[in-house]
Amino acid sequence: MPGTFEPLPDGGAAVALDDVEISIIRSLAVQLLELIGPGPGEDASADPLAELFAEGPSEPPSDPVLRRLFPDAYGDPEQPAEDLEQKAHSAEFRRYTENDLRAGKRDNALAVIRSLDELASAGDGGAVLELTPEQSQQWLGALNDLRLAIGSRLEIVDEDDTDLLYRLPDEDPRKPMVMAYLWLGGLQETLISTLMP
């Protein structure tokens, strides 16, 4: 089981993680939370009714990672919008959906952090992480977001870019991120296979 998710009888999944792996995943999830930022309702003085009707941003994020995590619904965000109608539709879609998307991504990252913190409290050099079916779905979403974020920083656009990563020399400063990207991909793939009927 080391390094790969395996199915549990109740429909969940389990994976053995050592302390270093726990630390890496937790650190990446915390960084993702910081990048996504707090939600509009996370201010203690916020009006709960106002939160229901809060509109999100209408412009795409300037950070390339956030653009990857929250792409335009219409058209390619990397290309200049030639169609004003398309740009208007994307802005309207973003305004009404991005806050909920951010909240979902935050919830998934927090679920990862909380489950790893529970493991860390047992602390004996590593542990077996057991996830319920719901937690498995949250982990799957978080692993996907982490890979998108790392892939964006590594400027991975298509499969050819991934093939080049395998040939990076060890002294390349991107190598640790490449290793994390590939490792998270393996975790994601095995978690998907545990969730298949």
PASEBA-1860 file (N, C-alpha, C; in nm, 3 decimals):
! residues 197
1> MPGTFEPL> 0.079/-0.120/0.000/0.000/0.000/0.000/0.084/0.128/0.000 ~ 0.213/0.127/0.028/0.286/0.253/0.039/0.277/0.334/-0.090 ~ 0.231/0.460/-0.074/0.230/0.553/-0.186/0.114/0.539/-0.282 ~ 0.026/0.444/-0.260/-0.089/0.430/-0.350/-0.216/0.412/-0.268 ~ -0.323/0.470/-0.315/-0.453/0.452/-0.250/-0.506/0.314/-0.284 ~ -0.571/0.254/-0.185/-0.637/0.126/-0.204/-0.780/0.139/-0.153 ~ -0.873/0.065/-0.215/-1.012/0.078/-0.172/-1.037/0.017/-0.035 ~ -1.132/0.075/0.036/-1.178/0.022/0.163/-1.316/-0.041/0.141
9> PDGGAAVA> -1.355/-0.137/0.224/-1.484/-0.204/0.204/-1.605/-0.109/0.206 ~ -1.594/0.002/0.281/-1.708/0.094/0.291/-1.717/0.192/0.174 ~ -1.628/0.177/0.075/-1.630/0.267/-0.040/-1.528/0.379/-0.030 ~ -1.460/0.388/0.082/-1.356/0.488/0.100/-1.223/0.441/0.043 ~ -1.116/0.506/0.085/-0.983/0.472/0.035/-0.881/0.488/0.147 ~ -0.768/0.418/0.135/-0.661/0.426/0.234/-0.527/0.434/0.164 ~ -0.433/0.505/0.226/-0.298/0.516/0.174/-0.202/0.528/0.292 ~ -0.086/0.463/0.282/0.018/0.475/0.383/0.105/0.595/0.347
17> LDDVEISI> 0.125/0.684/0.443/0.207/0.803/0.423/0.310/0.812/0.535 ~ 0.433/0.848/0.499/0.533/0.872/0.603/0.527/1.019/0.643 ~ 0.605/1.056/0.744/0.601/1.193/0.796/0.638/1.297/0.690 ~ 0.734/1.265/0.605/0.776/1.359/0.501/0.662/1.381/0.401 ~ 0.597/1.273/0.360/0.486/1.284/0.265/0.371/1.364/0.325 ~ 0.342/1.338/0.452/0.236/1.412/0.522/0.271/1.560/0.523 ~ 0.395/1.592/0.556/0.439/1.730/0.562/0.430/1.800/0.426 ~ 0.469/1.730/0.321/0.467/1.790/0.186/0.323/1.819/0.143
25> IRSLAVQL> 0.235/1.721/0.157/0.096/1.741/0.114/0.032/1.852/0.197 ~ 0.057/1.852/0.327/-0.003/1.954/0.414/0.048/2.092/0.376 ~ 0.177/2.104/0.354/0.236/2.233/0.317/0.178/2.284/0.185 ~ 0.164/2.196/0.087/0.108/2.236/-0.042/-0.038/2.278/-0.027 ~ -0.115/2.207/0.056/-0.256/2.242/0.076/-0.269/2.378/0.146 ~ -0.180/2.405/0.243/-0.181/2.536/0.310/-0.148/2.647/0.211 ~ -0.048/2.623/0.126/-0.013/2.723/0.024/-0.130/2.748/-0.071 ~ -0.201/2.641/-0.107/-0.317/2.655/-0.194/-0.424/2.740/-0.126
33> LELIGPGP> -0.450/2.716/0.002/-0.546/2.796/0.077/-0.507/2.943/0.078 ~ -0.380/2.971/0.100/-0.333/3.109/0.101/-0.351/3.174/-0.035 ~ -0.328/3.100/-0.141/-0.343/3.152/-0.276/-0.489/3.181/-0.309 ~ -0.577/3.089/-0.273/-0.720/3.108/-0.300/-0.775/3.224/-0.220 ~ -0.728/3.239/-0.096/-0.771/3.350/-0.012/-0.899/3.320/0.064 ~ -0.932/3.407/0.158/-1.053/3.387/0.238/-1.177/3.416/0.155 ~ -1.286/3.356/0.198/-1.413/3.379/0.130/-1.477/3.508/0.177 ~ -1.577/3.556/0.103/-1.642/3.682/0.140/-1.712/3.675/0.275
41> GEDASADP> -1.753/3.557/0.318/-1.824/3.543/0.444/-1.736/3.506/0.561 ~ -1.605/3.509/0.545/-1.517/3.468/0.653/-1.480/3.581/0.747 ~ -1.542/3.696/0.728/-1.527/3.809/0.819/-1.634/3.792/0.927 ~ -1.593/3.795/1.054/-1.687/3.769/1.163/-1.801/3.870/1.165 ~ -1.779/3.990/1.114/-1.883/4.093/1.116/-1.970/4.090/0.991 ~ -1.946/3.994/0.903/-2.021/3.989/0.777/-2.169/3.959/0.803 ~ -2.253/4.021/0.723/-2.397/4.001/0.729/-2.431/3.872/0.656 ~ -2.494/3.772/0.722/-2.524/3.645/0.655/-2.614/3.661/0.533
49> LAELFAEG> -2.706/3.756/0.537/-2.793/3.778/0.421/-2.715/3.838/0.305 ~ -2.624/3.928/0.336/-2.543/3.989/0.231/-2.456/3.884/0.164 ~ -2.411/3.786/0.243/-2.328/3.679/0.187/-2.404/3.599/0.081 ~ -2.535/3.579/0.104/-2.616/3.505/0.007/-2.621/3.573/-0.129 ~ -2.616/3.705/-0.127/-2.628/3.780/-0.251/-2.497/3.841/-0.298 ~ -2.386/3.799/-0.237/-2.255/3.853/-0.274/-2.218/3.810/-0.415 ~ -2.169/3.905/-0.490/-2.123/3.875/-0.626/-1.972/3.860/-0.624 ~ -1.925/3.774/-0.709/-1.782/3.752/-0.720/-1.720/3.849/-0.819
57> PSEPPSDP> -1.593/3.831/-0.845/-1.524/3.918/-0.941/-1.574/3.893/-1.083 ~ -1.560/3.994/-1.167/-1.601/3.976/-1.307/-1.480/3.963/-1.400 ~ -1.364/3.996/-1.350/-1.242/3.986/-1.431/-1.164/3.861/-1.392 ~ -1.096/3.799/-1.488/-1.013/3.683/-1.454/-0.899/3.724/-1.360 ~ -0.854/3.632/-1.275/-0.742/3.664/-1.185/-0.615/3.695/-1.264 ~ -0.529/3.777/-1.205/-0.403/3.811/-1.272/-0.298/3.702/-1.252 ~ -0.305/3.630/-1.141/-0.209/3.522/-1.114/-0.237/3.405/-1.208 ~ -0.134/3.353/-1.278/-0.157/3.243/-1.371/-0.210/3.115/-1.304
65> VLRRLFPD> -0.175/3.091/-1.179/-0.226/2.973/-1.110/-0.376/2.989/-1.085 ~ -0.416/3.106/-1.038/-0.559/3.129/-1.015/-0.637/3.128/-1.146 ~ -0.576/3.175/-1.254/-0.643/3.168/-1.385/-0.664/3.023/-1.425 ~ -0.572/2.935/-1.388/-0.583/2.793/-1.419/-0.689/2.728/-1.332 ~ -0.697/2.771/-1.205/-0.795/2.714/-1.113/-0.935/2.768/-1.139 ~ -0.943/2.892/-1.189/-1.072/2.957/-1.215/-1.074/3.013/-1.357 ~ -1.074/2.924/-1.456/-1.067/2.970/-1.595/-1.197/3.036/-1.640 ~ -1.188/3.112/-1.749/-1.308/3.170/-1.809/-1.397/3.057/-1.859
73> AYGDPEQP> -1.526/3.077/-1.845/-1.622/2.977/-1.892/-1.633/2.977/-2.044 ~ -1.605/3.091/-2.104/-1.617/3.105/-2.249/-1.486/3.159/-2.304 ~ -1.430/3.088/-2.400/-1.307/3.134/-2.464/-1.183/3.093/-2.388 ~ -1.069/3.129/-2.440/-0.938/3.098/-2.384/-0.886/3.221/-2.310 ~ -0.866/3.212/-2.176/-0.821/3.329/-2.101/-0.681/3.376/-2.139 ~ -0.603/3.289/-2.203/-0.467/3.327/-2.243/-0.466/3.407/-2.373 ~ -0.577/3.403/-2.445/-0.586/3.474/-2.572/-0.667/3.602/-2.552 ~ -0.634/3.709/-2.624/-0.713/3.831/-2.611/-0.857/3.807/-2.657
81> AEDLEQKA> -0.949/3.861/-2.580/-1.090/3.842/-2.614/-1.127/3.933/-2.731 ~ -1.151/3.872/-2.844/-1.190/3.948/-2.961/-1.340/3.967/-2.967 ~ -1.413/3.877/-2.907/-1.557/3.880/-2.909/-1.607/3.944/-2.779 ~ -1.659/4.065/-2.787/-1.705/4.136/-2.668/-1.820/4.063/-2.599 ~ -1.905/4.000/-2.679/-2.017/3.926/-2.622/-1.965/3.807/-2.540 ~ -1.864/3.737/-2.594/-1.803/3.624/-2.524/-1.741/3.670/-2.393 ~ -1.672/3.784/-2.397/-1.610/3.839/-2.277/-1.716/3.877/-2.173 ~ -1.827/3.934/-2.218/-1.935/3.972/-2.127/-1.998/3.849/-2.063
89> HSAEFRRY> -2.017/3.743/-2.140/-2.073/3.619/-2.085/-1.979/3.557/-1.982 ~ -1.850/3.560/-2.011/-1.751/3.506/-1.916/-1.753/3.586/-1.787 ~ -1.759/3.718/-1.798/-1.760/3.804/-1.679/-1.884/3.777/-1.594 ~ -2.000/3.763/-1.660/-2.124/3.737/-1.586/-2.119/3.600/-1.519 ~ -2.071/3.500/-1.590/-2.060/3.366/-1.533/-1.968/3.367/-1.412 ~ -1.853/3.433/-1.424/-1.755/3.441/-1.315/-1.817/3.511/-1.195 ~ -1.889/3.618/-1.219/-1.948/3.698/-1.111/-2.040/3.612/-1.023 ~ -2.113/3.519/-1.084/-2.210/3.442/-1.009/-2.161/3.303/-0.966
97> TENDLRAG> -2.044/3.262/-1.009/-1.998/3.128/-0.973/-1.866/3.122/-0.898 ~ -1.780/3.223/-0.916/-1.644/3.210/-0.862/-1.641/3.199/-0.710 ~ -1.725/3.272/-0.639/-1.724/3.262/-0.493/-1.753/3.119/-0.447 ~ -1.851/3.054/-0.511/-1.883/2.915/-0.475/-1.771/2.820/-0.511 ~ -1.708/2.843/-0.627/-1.595/2.759/-0.666/-1.480/2.773/-0.568 ~ -1.451/2.896/-0.529/-1.344/2.919/-0.430/-1.377/2.850/-0.298 ~ -1.502/2.861/-0.254/-1.542/2.798/-0.128/-1.524/2.646/-0.136 ~ -1.560/2.586/-0.249/-1.543/2.442/-0.265/-1.397/2.401/-0.262
105> KRDNALAV> -1.312/2.479/-0.328/-1.169/2.448/-0.329/-1.108/2.467/-0.190 ~ -1.154/2.570/-0.117/-1.108/2.589/0.020/-1.152/2.471/0.108 ~ -1.278/2.430/0.095/-1.328/2.317/0.175/-1.246/2.190/0.149 ~ -1.215/2.165/0.023/-1.136/2.046/-0.011/-0.996/2.053/0.050 ~ -0.931/2.168/0.038/-0.796/2.183/0.093/-0.799/2.171/0.246 ~ -0.900/2.230/0.309/-0.913/2.219/0.455/-0.937/2.074/0.498 ~ -1.014/1.999/0.420/-1.038/1.858/0.453/-0.907/1.780/0.449 ~ -0.822/1.810/0.352/-0.691/1.744/0.343/-0.607/1.778/0.466
113> IRSLDELA> -0.601/1.907/0.499/-0.521/1.951/0.614/-0.571/1.887/0.743 ~ -0.701/1.887/0.763/-0.758/1.830/0.886/-0.730/1.680/0.897 ~ -0.747/1.608/0.788/-0.722/1.463/0.795/-0.575/1.434/0.819 ~ -0.486/1.517/0.764/-0.342/1.497/0.788/-0.305/1.537/0.930 ~ -0.369/1.641/0.983/-0.343/1.680/1.122/-0.384/1.570/1.220 ~ -0.492/1.501/1.190/-0.534/1.389/1.274/-0.429/1.278/1.271 ~ -0.371/1.256/1.154/-0.264/1.156/1.142/-0.141/1.199/1.218 ~ -0.106/1.326/1.206/0.017/1.377/1.268/0.010/1.364/1.419
121> SAGDGGAV> -0.111/1.374/1.476/-0.122/1.363/1.622/-0.091/1.221/1.670 ~ -0.107/1.121/1.585/-0.071/0.984/1.621/0.082/0.968/1.623 ~ 0.150/1.036/1.532/0.293/1.049/1.516/0.381/0.931/1.551 ~ 0.408/0.840/1.465/0.506/0.735/1.489/0.587/0.711/1.361 ~ 0.618/0.819/1.289/0.697/0.806/1.167/0.614/0.786/1.043 ~ 0.485/0.780/1.057/0.396/0.762/0.944/0.270/0.692/0.989 ~ 0.175/0.685/0.899/0.048/0.623/0.935/-0.029/0.588/0.810 ~ -0.138/0.516/0.830/-0.228/0.485/0.720/-0.345/0.580/0.729
129> LELTPEQS> -0.363/0.658/0.625/-0.474/0.752/0.616/-0.594/0.677/0.560 ~ -0.703/0.677/0.634/-0.826/0.613/0.588/-0.931/0.721/0.565 ~ -0.987/0.723/0.445/-1.084/0.825/0.406/-1.221/0.763/0.382 ~ -1.324/0.836/0.422/-1.460/0.796/0.388/-1.482/0.827/0.240 ~ -1.591/0.780/0.181/-1.618/0.815/0.041/-1.624/0.968/0.019 ~ -1.687/1.041/0.113/-1.695/1.187/0.099/-1.556/1.250/0.108 ~ -1.475/1.207/0.204/-1.338/1.259/0.216/-1.256/1.225/0.093 ~ -1.279/1.108/0.036/-1.207/1.069/-0.086/-1.236/1.167/-0.199
137> QQWLGALN> -1.362/1.208/-0.211/-1.398/1.306/-0.314/-1.329/1.441/-0.288 ~ -1.323/1.482/-0.161/-1.256/1.608/-0.127/-1.107/1.599/-0.156 ~ -1.047/1.487/-0.123/-0.905/1.468/-0.152/-0.881/1.470/-0.302 ~ -0.969/1.407/-0.377/-0.954/1.405/-0.522/-0.958/1.547/-0.578 ~ -1.051/1.628/-0.531/-1.058/1.767/-0.575/-0.933/1.845/-0.537 ~ -0.885/1.826/-0.415/-0.766/1.897/-0.369/-0.641/1.853/-0.445 ~ -0.626/1.723/-0.468/-0.511/1.675/-0.545/-0.513/1.733/-0.686 ~ -0.630/1.740/-0.746/-0.642/1.800/-0.879/-0.600/1.946/-0.876
145> DLRLAIGS> -0.649/2.021/-0.777/-0.613/2.163/-0.767/-0.463/2.182/-0.743 ~ -0.405/2.097/-0.659/-0.261/2.107/-0.634/-0.181/2.081/-0.760 ~ -0.222/1.981/-0.837/-0.151/1.951/-0.962/-0.168/2.064/-1.064 ~ -0.288/2.122/-1.070/-0.309/2.236/-1.160/-0.219/2.354/-1.120 ~ -0.211/2.379/-0.990/-0.128/2.490/-0.942/0.019/2.467/-0.973 ~ 0.069/2.348/-0.942/0.210/2.318/-0.970/0.235/2.317/-1.120 ~ 0.143/2.257/-1.196/0.158/2.255/-1.341/0.162/2.394/-1.401 ~ 0.085/2.484/-1.345/0.085/2.622/-1.393/0.220/2.688/-1.365
153> RLEIVDED> 0.273/2.667/-1.245/0.404/2.724/-1.209/0.516/2.665/-1.296 ~ 0.499/2.538/-1.334/0.598/2.473/-1.420/0.574/2.501/-1.569 ~ 0.466/2.576/-1.597/0.427/2.613/-1.734/0.396/2.490/-1.819 ~ 0.328/2.393/-1.758/0.283/2.275/-1.830/0.152/2.310/-1.900 ~ 0.153/2.299/-2.032/0.033/2.331/-2.109/-0.026/2.204/-2.171 ~ 0.060/2.114/-2.217/0.010/1.991/-2.278/0.102/1.874/-2.246 ~ 0.072/1.758/-2.301/0.146/1.635/-2.272/0.294/1.644/-2.308 ~ 0.327/1.719/-2.413/0.467/1.734/-2.452/0.548/1.800/-2.341
161> DTDLLYRL> 0.488/1.897/-2.271/0.557/1.963/-2.161/0.586/1.865/-2.049 ~ 0.493/1.774/-2.022/0.513/1.674/-1.917/0.628/1.581/-1.953 ~ 0.636/1.542/-2.081/0.744/1.454/-2.124/0.881/1.518/-2.102 ~ 0.890/1.649/-2.121/1.018/1.719/-2.099/1.058/1.718/-1.952 ~ 0.961/1.717/-1.864/0.991/1.719/-1.721/1.067/1.595/-1.676 ~ 1.040/1.483/-1.739/1.108/1.359/-1.703/1.258/1.366/-1.732 ~ 1.296/1.454/-1.825/1.437/1.461/-1.865/1.514/1.576/-1.800 ~ 1.454/1.643/-1.703/1.524/1.752/-1.636/1.644/1.698/-1.559
169> PDEDPRKP> 1.757/1.768/-1.565/1.872/1.724/-1.484/1.843/1.746/-1.335 ~ 1.908/1.671/-1.250/1.884/1.680/-1.106/1.914/1.818/-1.049 ~ 2.008/1.891/-1.112/2.043/2.022/-1.058/1.947/2.133/-1.100 ~ 1.848/2.102/-1.184/1.749/2.201/-1.225/1.666/2.241/-1.104 ~ 1.649/2.373/-1.077/1.574/2.416/-0.958/1.426/2.376/-0.961 ~ 1.374/2.339/-1.077/1.235/2.297/-1.087/1.215/2.150/-1.048 ~ 1.323/2.077/-1.032/1.315/1.933/-1.009/1.227/1.894/-0.889 ~ 1.240/1.961/-0.772/1.152/1.923/-0.660/1.004/1.941/-0.692
177> MVMAYLWL> 0.971/2.049/-0.763/0.831/2.070/-0.799/0.784/1.965/-0.900 ~ 0.872/1.927/-0.990/0.839/1.823/-1.087/0.812/1.692/-1.015 ~ 0.896/1.659/-0.918/0.878/1.535/-0.842/0.745/1.538/-0.767 ~ 0.712/1.652/-0.707/0.584/1.665/-0.637/0.467/1.651/-0.735 ~ 0.479/1.714/-0.851/0.375/1.707/-0.954/0.349/1.562/-0.997 ~ 0.456/1.489/-1.023/0.443/1.350/-1.067/0.390/1.260/-0.954 ~ 0.439/1.281/-0.833/0.395/1.202/-0.718/0.247/1.225/-0.690 ~ 0.204/1.353/-0.690/0.062/1.383/-0.668/-0.024/1.323/-0.779
185> GGLQETLI> 0.030/1.319/-0.900/-0.041/1.256/-1.012/-0.064/1.108/-0.987 ~ 0.038/1.041/-0.933/0.024/0.899/-0.900/-0.080/0.877/-0.791 ~ -0.077/0.963/-0.687/-0.178/0.953/-0.582/-0.318/0.974/-0.639 ~ -0.330/1.077/-0.724/-0.459/1.109/-0.783/-0.511/0.992/-0.868 ~ -0.423/0.934/-0.946/-0.463/0.823/-1.033/-0.511/0.702/-0.951 ~ -0.438/0.670/-0.844/-0.479/0.554/-0.765/-0.607/0.583/-0.685 ~ -0.626/0.709/-0.644/-0.749/0.744/-0.574/-0.869/0.735/-0.669 ~ -0.850/0.779/-0.791/-0.957/0.767/-0.891/-0.995/0.620/-0.910
193> STLMP> -0.895/0.534/-0.918/-0.924/0.391/-0.942/-0.999/0.329/-0.824 ~ -0.977/0.379/-0.701/-1.051/0.325/-0.586/-1.196/0.370/-0.589 ~ -1.224/0.481/-0.654/-1.362/0.534/-0.657/-1.443/0.480/-0.774 ~ -1.377/0.410/-0.865/-1.447/0.354/-0.979/-1.532/0.235/-0.934 ~ -1.654/0.221/-0.989/-1.739/0.109/-0.949/-1.685/-0.025/-0.998
END
